[in-house]
């Protein structure tokens, strides 16, 4: 007795596509290409945004590291200019610490102000 044994299995083999299947694959390809283009555009937009944020964060980190390294930062501080006629200089004085932060020679015009100050002090 010769018994042939059969076994059914599934394999991947070439199958010719019909026109409708080809049309469907073409439409799927077109949708996929559009998705790729949209994703690449989104990626570029996200990259630009990330680069901008990264640049801002690095700038802030650089500024903070300089402040920490130098142990000071520039801030708005109220100052007054005080004329020292006897020394012939104008002194820039901080109003929070009363420290002299800058000096410069008085101009000829400013030196004349000394004369008017004396006139106000001396009643006639």
Secondary structure as UniProt FT lines:
FT   HELIX           19..70
FT   STRAND          79..84
FT   TURN            85..88
FT   STRAND          89..94
FT   TURN            95..97
FT   STRAND          100..105
FT   HELIX           108..121
//
